[in-house]
């Protein structure tokens, strides 16, 4: 029980710590990587929208996996 709770908190802590890095990498993926200085965007339209939502999906996945581990630990301990 305690191991699952600690594991859930560790997953959330590491995931939240890496969230800015993931967001920066996604932003760089949207920008022009060909070395141009005009700041043109390679990805437009619905592709850009879906790519920009990747950060949200990452954060939701981290939160749900951490909460899932914590709930499993609480179920094994008989508290849920």
C-alpha positions, 0 to 999 in steps of 0.5 A, a space after each residue: 500500500 505505502 509503496 504504491 502511494 509513494 510510487 504515485 507521488 514520485 510519478 507525479 513529481 517527475 512528470 511535473 518536473 519534466 513538463 516544461 521540457 516537453 513543452 519546450 520540445 513541442 514548441 521547437 517542433 512547431 518552429 522552423 528548424 531549417 535555420 531560417 531567421 524569419 520565424 516561419 512555422 512549418 506546421 499549420 492548421 489542424 496539425 499545429 493544434 494537435 501538436 500543441 495539445 500534446 503538452 496537455 495530453 502529457 500532463 493528463 497522462 502523468 496525473 492519471 497514472 499517479 492517481 491510478 497508482 495511489 488508488 491501487 495502493 489505497 484499495 490494497 490497504 482497504 481504504 477504498 
